Amino acid sequence: MSKENGVRRLAVACAFIASVAVAPAASAQAPSTSSGQGFPSKTVEFVVHVNPGGGTDVFARLIQEIIGREKLISQPMIVSSKTGGAGTVAFNYIKSKRGEPHTVLTIATGSFVTAISRTDLDLGLEHFTPLAFFARDPQGVIVPADSKYNTFKDLVDDAKKQTEAIVCAVTSATGTGRQTLWRIERATGAKFKFVTFKAGSEAVLSVLGGHVPFTTENVSEAWAHIEAKKMRVLAVTTEKRMPALPDVPTLTELGYNVQIGTGRGFGMPAGVPKEAVAHMEGVLGKVHKSAFWRDYSQKNMYEDRWMGSADFAKYLAEQRAAQKEFIDSIGLGKKP
């Protein structure tokens, strides 16, 4: 199964870091407290809910690389994939690690907020400790370069004429790409079908190969193909036009109130020592301030926005409350 785009993005991220001169830094000393047990005292596991090469995986590995280069923690780090169930396999894994601060969840807000909002899953926010929010990764309406759709209006008008709905490639049935499609349907009155993949990079490749007409996944997932003029973006979900795509309209300026993106952040299980939370939040704060992250964020068109643990917790609670309409509309959330 090809992961060409995601692997390329990961290679570019690592090459970028390697190309920048890094001044030697002293290894971070773990805090010695009775409750924190000298965190970190063993390998730190970054958990992602998508296959290697997906946007969430690339993000986790980039942060892992920066922490290692800057020597911000005193223990090794690994990235592990726990895929399945639209993220619920990974989320349940984190839930099962209550009190264990060496297990860190890489959060993509679309799937995560949907999961914590569903009463049938018992994955409420009380089972997690939000750590930090880094940025929002914008979505786009993306087609192959030779697509018959030259504008977003072309796609919507054609969808309204079809007796069989046009198919969109997304990462999961509850992720941000799917939520973007749902919002487009509500705003335009057009109806679409969707097909899911294990990573955004795979959804993009399905469109690039002509198997699916379009995707609403992250623009960054398709960027290498957009730069190579093998794919085109009909519209983006940002508030303002993206500097890297100045000729591409936002859905808002086209008259549709659709602003959404995949939030990128981290969390821990519930019940972890406060000292460990503060220490890891501080580490991630240093990563966010680094020249590596700033440059990478700009080059990958992220909407950069830092939130620490307390603010990220409030943000997730607000997003959970706003998610009810989406969950109800797709028939999720009710206990059997």
C-alpha positions as CSV (number, residue, x, y, z in Angstrom):
1,M,0.0,0.0,0.0
2,S,1.6,3.2,-1.2
3,K,2.3,6.0,1.3
4,E,4.4,8.1,-1.1
5,N,3.1,11.5,-0.1
6,G,3.3,11.0,3.6
7,V,6.7,9.5,3.5
8,R,7.9,12.4,1.3
9,R,6.6,14.9,3.8
10,L,8.3,13.0,6.7
11,A,11.6,12.9,4.8
12,V,11.3,16.6,4.0
13,A,10.7,17.4,7.7
14,C,13.6,15.4,8.9
15,A,15.9,16.8,6.1
16,F,14.9,20.3,7.0
17,I,15.8,19.7,10.7
18,A,19.1,18.1,9.8
19,S,20.0,21.0,7.5
20,V,19.8,23.6,10.3
21,A,22.8,24.0,12.6
22,V,21.9,23.1,16.1
23,A,23.8,24.6,19.0
24,P,24.7,22.0,21.7
25,A,22.1,21.9,24.4
26,A,22.3,20.4,27.8
27,S,20.0,17.4,28.4
28,A,16.9,18.3,30.3
29,Q,16.9,17.2,33.9
30,A,13.8,15.3,35.0
31,P,12.0,16.9,37.9
32,S,12.5,14.9,41.1
33,T,9.2,14.8,43.0
34,S,7.5,12.2,45.1
35,S,4.4,12.2,42.9
36,G,6.2,12.7,39.6
37,Q,8.7,9.9,40.1
38,G,11.4,11.8,38.3
39,F,9.5,12.1,35.0
40,P,10.6,11.0,32.5
41,S,12.1,7.9,33.9
42,K,11.7,5.7,30.9
43,T,10.9,5.7,27.1
44,V,8.2,8.1,26.1
45,E,5.7,6.7,23.7
46,F,3.9,9.1,21.2
47,V,0.7,7.3,20.0
48,V,-0.9,8.1,16.7
49,H,-4.2,6.8,15.4
50,V,-3.3,6.7,11.7
51,N,-0.9,4.7,9.6
52,P,2.7,5.8,9.2
53,G,2.9,8.6,6.6
54,G,-0.4,10.3,7.6
55,G,-0.5,13.9,8.7
56,T,-0.8,13.0,12.4
57,D,2.0,10.6,12.1
58,V,4.3,13.1,10.3
59,F,3.4,15.7,13.0
60,A,4.3,13.4,15.9
61,R,7.6,12.3,14.3
62,L,8.6,16.0,13.6
63,I,8.0,16.9,17.3
64,Q,9.9,13.8,18.3
65,E,12.8,14.8,16.1
66,I,12.9,18.4,17.4
67,I,12.8,17.2,21.0
68,G,15.7,14.8,20.3
69,R,17.7,17.4,18.4
70,E,17.3,20.0,21.1
71,K,17.8,17.3,23.9
72,L,14.7,18.5,25.7
73,I,14.0,15.3,27.6
74,S,16.4,12.8,29.1
75,Q,14.8,9.6,27.8
76,P,14.3,8.0,24.4
77,M,11.1,8.5,22.4
78,I,9.2,6.3,20.1
79,V,6.1,6.8,17.8
80,S,3.6,4.0,17.7
81,S,0.5,3.5,15.5
82,K,-2.7,2.3,17.1
83,T,-5.1,2.3,14.1
84,G,-8.7,1.4,13.8
85,G,-12.2,2.5,14.8
86,A,-11.8,6.1,13.5
87,G,-9.2,6.7,16.2
88,T,-11.0,4.9,19.0
89,V,-8.4,2.1,19.2
90,A,-5.7,4.7,20.1
91,F,-8.0,6.6,22.4
92,N,-9.0,3.5,24.3
93,Y,-5.3,2.6,24.6
94,I,-4.5,6.0,26.2
95,K,-7.5,5.6,28.5
96,S,-6.2,2.2,29.6
97,K,-2.9,3.9,30.6
98,R,-4.5,6.0,33.4
99,G,-1.8,7.6,35.6
100,E,1.0,6.8,33.1
101,P,2.7,10.0,31.9
102,H,5.1,8.2,29.6
103,T,2.3,7.6,27.1
104,V,1.4,10.7,25.1
105,L,-1.5,10.9,22.6
106,T,-1.0,12.8,19.4
107,I,-4.3,14.6,19.0
108,A,-6.0,15.3,15.6
109,T,-9.0,17.2,16.9
110,G,-11.6,16.1,14.4
111,S,-11.6,12.4,15.3
112,F,-10.7,13.1,19.0
113,V,-13.5,15.6,19.6
114,T,-16.1,13.3,18.0
115,A,-15.0,10.4,20.1
116,I,-15.1,12.3,23.4
117,S,-18.5,13.6,22.5
118,R,-20.1,10.2,21.9
119,T,-21.8,8.9,25.1
120,D,-21.8,5.3,23.6
121,L,-18.0,5.1,23.6
122,D,-17.2,6.1,27.2
123,L,-14.3,8.1,26.0
124,G,-15.1,11.4,27.7
125,L,-12.6,14.2,28.2
126,E,-12.3,13.1,31.9
127,H,-10.2,10.1,30.7
128,F,-7.5,12.4,29.2
129,T,-5.2,15.2,30.2
130,P,-4.7,17.8,27.5
131,L,-1.1,18.9,27.2
132,A,-0.7,21.4,24.3
133,F,-2.2,22.7,21.1
134,F,0.3,23.6,18.3
135,A,-1.7,24.7,15.2
136,R,-4.5,24.1,12.8
137,D,-3.9,22.2,9.6
138,P,-6.3,23.6,7.0
139,Q,-8.6,21.4,4.8
140,G,-9.1,21.9,1.1
141,V,-11.3,20.7,-1.7
142,I,-8.7,19.0,-3.8
143,V,-9.0,17.4,-7.2
144,P,-6.6,15.9,-9.8
145,A,-5.0,18.4,-12.2
146,D,-7.0,17.0,-15.1
147,S,-10.3,17.1,-13.2
148,K,-13.4,18.4,-15.1
149,Y,-14.1,20.6,-12.1
150,N,-12.3,23.9,-12.5
151,T,-14.1,25.7,-9.6
152,F,-15.9,24.7,-6.4
153,K,-19.1,25.8,-8.1
154,D,-18.5,23.3,-10.9
155,L,-18.3,20.5,-8.3
156,V,-21.4,21.6,-6.4
157,D,-23.5,22.2,-9.5
158,D,-22.5,18.7,-10.9
159,A,-23.3,17.1,-7.5
160,K,-26.8,18.5,-7.6
161,K,-27.4,17.1,-11.0
162,Q,-26.2,13.6,-10.4
163,T,-28.6,10.8,-9.6
164,E,-25.7,8.9,-7.8
165,A,-23.7,11.0,-5.4
166,I,-20.1,12.0,-6.2
167,V,-17.6,10.3,-3.9
168,C,-15.1,12.1,-1.6
169,A,-12.0,10.5,-0.1
170,V,-11.5,11.0,3.7
171,T,-9.4,9.6,6.4
172,S,-12.3,8.4,8.7
173,A,-16.1,8.6,9.0
174,T,-15.7,11.1,11.9
175,G,-12.5,12.9,11.1
176,T,-12.0,16.5,10.0
177,G,-12.2,15.7,6.3
178,R,-15.6,14.0,6.8
179,Q,-16.8,16.9,9.0
180,T,-15.7,19.3,6.3
181,L,-17.7,17.4,3.7
182,W,-20.7,17.4,6.1
183,R,-20.5,21.2,6.5
184,I,-20.2,21.6,2.7
185,E,-23.4,19.6,2.3
186,R,-25.3,21.6,4.8
187,A,-24.0,24.9,3.3
188,T,-24.6,24.1,-0.4
189,G,-27.5,21.6,-0.3
190,A,-25.5,19.2,-2.4
191,K,-25.2,15.5,-1.3
192,F,-22.0,13.4,-1.5
193,K,-20.8,10.0,-0.6
194,F,-17.5,9.3,1.1
195,V,-14.9,6.5,1.2
196,T,-12.5,6.2,4.1
197,F,-8.8,5.4,4.2
198,K,-6.3,4.8,7.0
199,A,-4.4,8.0,6.5
200,G,-4.9,11.3,4.7
201,S,-1.9,10.5,2.5
202,E,-3.8,7.4,1.2
203,A,-6.9,9.4,0.6
204,V,-4.9,11.9,-1.5
205,L,-3.3,9.1,-3.5
206,S,-6.7,7.7,-4.3
207,V,-7.6,11.0,-5.8
208,L,-4.3,11.5,-7.6
209,G,-4.7,8.0,-9.1
210,G,-8.2,8.9,-10.5
211,H,-10.0,6.4,-8.2
212,V,-12.0,9.0,-6.3
213,P,-13.0,12.4,-7.8
214,F,-11.9,14.7,-4.8
215,T,-10.9,14.9,-1.2
216,T,-11.5,17.3,1.7
217,E,-8.4,16.3,3.6
218,N,-5.5,18.6,4.7
219,V,-3.9,20.8,2.0
220,S,-0.6,19.8,3.5
221,E,-1.3,16.2,2.8
222,A,-1.4,16.9,-1.0
223,W,1.1,19.8,-1.1
224,A,3.9,17.9,-2.9
225,H,1.4,17.0,-5.7
226,I,0.0,20.5,-5.7
227,E,3.5,22.0,-6.2
228,A,4.1,19.4,-8.9
229,K,0.9,20.6,-10.6
230,K,-0.6,17.1,-10.4
231,M,-3.4,18.3,-8.2
232,R,-5.5,21.5,-7.8
233,V,-7.3,23.1,-4.9
234,L,-10.7,24.4,-5.6
235,A,-11.3,26.1,-2.2
236,V,-9.8,26.2,1.3
237,T,-11.4,26.2,4.8
238,T,-9.3,29.0,6.3
239,E,-10.6,32.4,7.4
240,K,-8.4,34.2,4.9
241,R,-6.7,33.0,1.7
242,M,-3.6,30.9,2.3
243,P,-0.4,32.8,1.4
244,A,0.9,29.7,-0.4
245,L,-2.4,29.6,-2.5
246,P,-3.2,33.2,-3.2
247,D,-5.5,32.4,-6.1
248,V,-7.6,29.9,-4.3
249,P,-10.7,31.2,-2.7
250,T,-11.9,30.4,0.8
251,L,-15.3,28.8,1.2
252,T,-16.3,31.8,3.3
253,E,-15.7,34.2,0.5
254,L,-17.7,32.0,-1.8
255,G,-20.6,32.5,0.5
256,Y,-20.4,29.3,2.6
257,N,-19.7,29.6,6.3
258,V,-17.2,26.7,6.5
259,Q,-14.1,27.3,8.5
260,I,-12.5,24.1,9.8
261,G,-9.1,22.4,10.1
262,T,-7.4,19.6,11.8
263,G,-6.1,20.8,15.2
264,R,-2.7,19.4,16.1
265,G,-1.8,18.8,19.7
266,F,-1.0,16.3,22.5
267,G,-2.5,14.8,25.6
268,M,-1.8,12.3,28.3
269,P,-4.0,9.8,30.1
270,A,-6.1,11.0,33.1
271,G,-4.6,10.7,36.5
272,V,-1.0,11.6,35.7
273,P,1.1,13.6,38.2
274,K,0.8,17.3,37.9
275,E,4.6,17.6,37.8
276,A,4.8,15.4,34.8
277,V,2.1,17.4,33.0
278,A,3.9,20.7,33.7
279,H,7.2,19.2,32.6
280,M,5.9,17.9,29.3
281,E,3.9,21.1,28.6
282,G,7.1,23.0,29.1
283,V,9.0,20.7,26.7
284,L,6.4,21.2,24.1
285,G,6.3,24.9,24.7
286,K,10.0,25.0,23.8
287,V,9.4,23.0,20.7
288,H,6.7,25.4,19.6
289,K,9.1,28.4,20.1
290,S,11.9,26.7,18.2
291,A,13.1,28.0,14.8
292,F,12.5,24.4,13.5
293,W,8.8,24.5,14.3
294,R,8.3,28.0,13.1
295,D,9.8,27.4,9.7
296,Y,8.1,24.0,9.3
297,S,4.7,25.4,10.3
298,Q,5.0,28.2,7.7
299,K,6.2,25.9,4.9
300,N,3.4,23.5,5.6
301,M,0.7,26.2,5.8
302,Y,-0.4,25.6,9.4
303,E,-2.4,28.2,11.2
304,D,-0.1,28.5,14.1
305,R,-1.6,28.9,17.6
306,W,-0.2,27.8,20.9
307,M,-2.4,26.7,23.8
308,G,-1.0,25.2,27.0
309,S,-2.7,22.5,29.1
310,A,-5.4,24.6,30.7
311,D,-6.4,26.5,27.6
312,F,-6.3,23.4,25.5
313,A,-8.7,21.6,27.9
314,K,-11.1,24.5,27.7
315,Y,-10.9,24.5,23.9
316,L,-11.7,20.8,23.7
317,A,-14.6,21.2,26.1
318,E,-16.0,24.0,23.8
319,Q,-15.5,21.9,20.7
320,R,-17.2,18.9,22.3
321,A,-20.3,21.0,23.0
322,A,-20.4,22.2,19.5
323,Q,-20.0,18.7,18.0
324,K,-23.4,17.4,19.0
325,E,-25.2,18.4,15.8
326,F,-22.6,16.5,13.7
327,I,-22.8,13.4,15.9
328,D,-26.6,13.4,15.9
329,S,-26.8,13.9,12.2
330,I,-24.7,10.9,11.3
331,G,-26.4,8.7,13.8
332,L,-23.7,8.3,16.4
333,G,-23.7,9.0,20.1
334,K,-26.7,7.0,21.3
335,K,-26.2,4.2,23.7
336,P,-27.7,0.9,22.5
